[in-house]
């Protein structure tokens, strides 16, 4: 079995037939290549030995020995299962040997989120007199106001903003589009940004319609946005591990805390399954405490 050849063919399949985004394809292939690394490092000859339970058990042990966390192991296993399903679809193999891999048990970790006070601290220290300062303010407001993924933010077009309807059109994972409500405050900030900064910039041919640009007139990178937010959090004295995704978590947590139903939150976040959204119900401890106080038969407040 020429694993390198099949990985290259699978990459073309993901791009042309599954129509996945470049970021998703890159993530899939990076994980699948772990099995290629394992084969090469251990000089395993797949031409005479097909992958079996012993092979995959050794592979998972190898991942653990190399410091790959259980959560990452699960993601890698999922990707490898999909890869072998592709080989099965193409009739390169007769059965999917990766189906026998057991996923490691994962401890549920609650995501970090910011309070409104912490977000306002970050906004307050932005130097609006500097080039890109107001843009950075709009970025934070938009991530928090709409719960966007960073990849969705950097790919926003000017035409994706509907000022009359108060919606933004978001292109998410797998190029799936959704409409997300946007506040009047965030819309006003976008209008000011366009008038004072964006429309005065000379954009590259590829990014003329892109909403947020860097100094060179090109689309922002995800790393650039990550660094902006990380730096602002440190300057604001926020003692949490803050990333663009933290603002997405903060958006969802705030909605659930104020009584939004999970289905609505799921649609706004673009989650495939409501199970993914359910984690936010565990974050609103204040609401849960109030519920116990109000409704539990032995609660002191009911006596």
C-alpha positions as a printed Julia matrix, in Angstrom:
303×3 Matrix{Float64}:
   0.0    0.0    0.0
   1.51   3.3   -1.15
   0.2    5.5    1.67
   1.8    8.7    0.3
   0.09   8.29  -3.06
  -3.3    7.66  -1.48
  -2.96  10.68   0.84
  -2.29  12.88  -2.21
  -5.35  11.44  -3.96
  -7.45  11.94  -0.83
  -6.38  15.58  -0.69
  -7.64  16.08  -4.25
 -10.88  14.31  -3.3
 -11.43  16.69  -0.35
 -10.75  19.71  -2.53
 -12.67  18.79  -5.68
 -15.5   16.52  -4.53
 -16.07  17.47  -0.89
 -15.38  21.16  -1.61
 -13.78  21.72   1.79
 -12.03  24.96   2.64
  -8.21  25.08   2.33
  -7.93  25.3    6.14
 -10.06  22.17   6.65
  -8.11  20.23   4.01
  -4.82  21.26   5.57
  -6.01  20.1    9.0
  -7.22  16.73   7.64
  -4.0   16.02   5.75
  -1.8   17.11   8.66
  -3.54  14.59  10.92
  -3.52  11.78   8.37
   0.17  12.26   7.73
   0.75  11.26  11.34
   0.1    7.68  10.29
   2.59   8.08   7.42
   5.19   9.37   9.91
   4.51   6.38  12.17
   5.0    3.96   9.27
   8.23   5.59   8.11
   9.8    6.0   11.56
   9.07   2.39  12.47
   9.99   1.01   9.01
   6.63  -0.74   8.63
   6.09  -2.49   5.32
   2.42  -2.15   4.36
   2.85  -4.01   1.07
   2.86  -7.32   2.93
   1.02  -6.34   6.14
  -2.38  -4.66   6.08
  -3.22  -2.35   9.02
  -4.94  -4.34  11.77
  -5.87  -3.89  15.44
  -2.25  -4.38  16.58
  -1.09  -1.79  14.05
  -3.54   0.84  15.25
  -2.94   0.07  18.92
   0.78   0.66  18.35
  -0.03   3.84  16.45
  -2.16   5.27  19.3
   0.54   4.37  21.82
   3.07   6.13  19.59
   0.91   9.27  19.53
   0.67   9.24  23.34
   4.43   8.74  23.71
   4.97  11.78  21.5
   2.88  13.95  23.8
  -0.3   14.05  21.68
  -3.19  14.85  24.04
  -6.29  12.6   24.12
  -8.41  15.32  22.49
  -5.94  15.56  19.6
  -5.76  11.77  19.39
  -9.55  11.68  18.93
  -9.37  14.23  16.13
  -6.58  12.29  14.41
  -8.52   9.01  14.71
 -11.6   10.65  13.21
  -9.55  11.91  10.27
  -7.93   8.52   9.71
 -11.33   6.8    9.74
 -12.5    9.2    7.04
  -9.35   8.52   5.02
  -9.85   4.76   5.13
 -13.54   5.21   4.29
 -12.34   7.0    1.15
 -10.06   4.05   0.32
 -13.05   1.76   0.81
 -15.19   3.96  -1.45
 -12.51   3.79  -4.15
 -12.32  -0.01  -3.7
  -8.65   0.19  -2.8
  -9.43  -1.82   0.35
 -12.24  -4.29   1.13
 -13.02  -3.07   4.65
 -12.16  -0.14   6.87
  -9.62  -1.35   9.44
  -9.72   2.01  11.24
 -13.26   1.31  12.47
 -11.73  -0.87  15.18
  -9.79   2.04  16.72
 -11.15   3.05  20.11
 -11.38   6.73  20.93
  -9.62   7.78  24.14
 -11.85   8.86  27.01
 -11.99  12.62  27.26
 -12.66  14.79  30.25
 -15.16  17.52  29.38
 -13.5   20.92  29.64
 -15.56  24.06  29.8
 -14.4   26.75  27.38
 -12.94  30.04  28.58
 -15.18  33.07  28.23
 -14.89  36.75  29.06
 -17.19  38.92  31.14
 -18.61  42.08  29.62
 -16.33  44.07  31.93
 -13.24  42.27  30.59
 -14.26  42.89  26.98
 -14.88  46.56  27.71
 -11.41  46.8   29.31
  -9.86  45.39  26.14
 -11.79  47.86  23.99
 -10.88  50.81  26.2
  -7.12  50.41  25.82
  -7.12  50.38  22.01
  -5.19  53.38  20.69
  -7.61  54.74  18.08
  -5.03  57.28  16.89
  -2.84  54.49  15.49
  -3.29  53.02  12.02
  -5.58  50.01  12.3
  -6.72  50.98  15.79
 -10.35  51.53  14.87
 -10.3   48.42  12.68
  -9.15  46.38  15.69
 -11.99  47.8   17.77
 -14.52  46.79  15.11
 -13.0   43.29  14.94
 -13.48  42.69  18.68
 -16.99  44.16  18.62
 -17.94  41.95  15.67
 -16.47  38.74  17.11
 -18.38  39.31  20.35
 -21.57  40.65  18.75
 -21.99  37.79  16.26
 -19.98  34.86  17.66
 -17.89  34.47  14.51
 -15.01  32.06  14.03
 -11.81  33.9   13.14
 -11.78  32.3    9.67
 -15.31  33.63   9.11
 -14.28  37.1   10.22
 -11.26  37.45   7.93
 -13.29  36.25   4.93
 -16.15  38.73   5.39
 -16.95  40.86   2.35
 -18.34  44.38   2.4
 -21.44  43.07   0.62
 -22.07  40.54   3.42
 -23.34  43.33   5.67
 -27.07  44.05   5.42
 -27.64  47.41   7.11
 -31.4   47.56   6.52
 -32.14  43.99   7.63
 -29.46  44.05  10.4
 -27.94  40.71   9.33
 -24.52  39.58   8.21
 -23.99  36.7    5.8
 -21.36  34.35   7.21
 -19.54  31.65   5.25
 -18.61  28.9    7.71
 -17.09  25.44   7.61
 -17.55  23.56   4.35
 -18.55  26.87   2.67
 -21.94  26.67   4.38
 -23.59  30.05   4.69
 -25.8   31.36   7.47
 -27.39  34.67   8.44
 -26.5   36.1   11.85
 -28.23  39.11  13.45
 -25.98  42.08  14.15
 -26.57  44.9   16.61
 -27.09  48.5   15.53
 -24.01  49.47  17.54
 -21.8   47.02  15.62
 -23.32  48.17  12.3
 -22.58  51.81  13.15
 -18.95  50.95  13.95
 -18.6   49.13  10.61
 -19.99  52.19   8.78
 -17.5   54.48  10.55
 -14.64  52.07   9.81
 -15.56  51.97   6.11
 -15.81  55.75   5.86
 -12.67  56.64   7.84
 -10.27  53.77   7.05
 -11.32  50.96   4.76
 -12.57  52.94   1.75
  -9.39  55.02   1.76
  -7.15  51.96   1.49
  -5.77  50.67  -1.78
  -6.75  47.0   -1.8
  -5.06  44.22  -3.75
  -7.0   42.89  -6.74
  -7.93  39.71  -4.85
  -9.2   41.59  -1.78
 -11.07  44.6   -3.16
 -14.33  43.41  -1.6
 -12.83  42.08   1.66
 -14.02  43.96   4.74
 -10.88  43.92   6.89
  -7.47  44.63   5.36
  -3.9   44.94   6.65
  -1.57  47.84   5.84
  -0.62  46.23   2.52
  -4.24  46.14   1.39
  -4.57  42.38   1.79
  -6.93  40.14   3.75
  -5.97  39.65   7.41
  -4.52  36.3    8.45
  -5.99  34.3   11.32
  -2.66  34.56  13.17
  -2.73  38.36  12.83
  -6.17  38.54  14.5
  -5.07  36.08  17.19
  -2.05  38.29  18.02
  -4.18  41.46  18.17
  -6.55  39.94  20.71
  -3.82  38.25  22.74
  -1.9   41.51  23.05
  -4.99  43.53  24.03
  -5.96  40.98  26.69
  -2.5   41.16  28.26
  -2.52  44.98  28.22
  -6.01  45.01  29.77
  -4.84  42.76  32.6
  -7.17  39.9   31.64
  -5.69  36.85  33.36
  -7.13  34.25  31.01
  -5.91  32.46  27.92
  -7.67  34.69  25.4
  -8.05  34.03  21.67
 -10.61  34.98  18.99
 -12.52  31.82  19.93
 -12.84  33.11  23.5
 -15.0   35.94  22.18
 -17.15  33.39  20.32
 -17.57  31.46  23.59
 -18.43  34.72  25.36
 -21.12  35.48  22.76
 -22.76  32.07  23.25
 -22.46  32.11  27.03
 -24.08  35.53  27.23
 -27.01  34.4   25.1
 -27.66  31.27  27.14
 -27.27  33.18  30.42
 -29.97  35.6   29.3
 -32.45  32.89  28.36
 -31.82  32.25  24.64
 -32.92  28.79  23.51
 -30.2   26.38  22.42
 -31.6   25.89  18.92
 -31.29  29.62  18.19
 -27.74  29.71  19.57
 -26.86  26.64  17.5
 -28.06  28.34  14.3
 -26.15  31.55  15.04
 -22.94  29.68  15.83
 -23.27  27.43  12.78
 -22.95  24.21  14.79
 -23.84  21.02  12.92
 -25.17  19.38  16.07
 -26.96  20.9   19.06
 -24.82  18.62  21.25
 -21.9   20.96  20.56
 -23.98  23.92  21.7
 -25.13  22.22  24.91
 -21.8   22.86  26.64
 -22.88  26.48  27.16
 -25.65  25.34  29.48
 -22.94  24.27  31.94
 -21.39  27.72  32.02
 -24.21  29.74  33.48
 -23.65  28.85  37.12
 -25.5   31.92  38.39
 -28.65  30.93  36.52
 -28.39  27.34  37.77
 -27.97  28.54  41.34
 -31.02  30.78  41.02
 -33.01  27.86  39.62
 -32.1   25.7   42.63
 -32.96  28.51  45.03
 -36.32  29.12  43.39
 -37.53  25.63  42.6
 -35.85  23.06  44.85
 -38.29  21.92  47.58
 -35.65  22.19  50.33
 -34.26  25.53  49.21
 -33.98  28.11  52.02
 -35.57  30.76  49.78
 -38.74  28.66  49.48
 -39.18  28.28  53.23
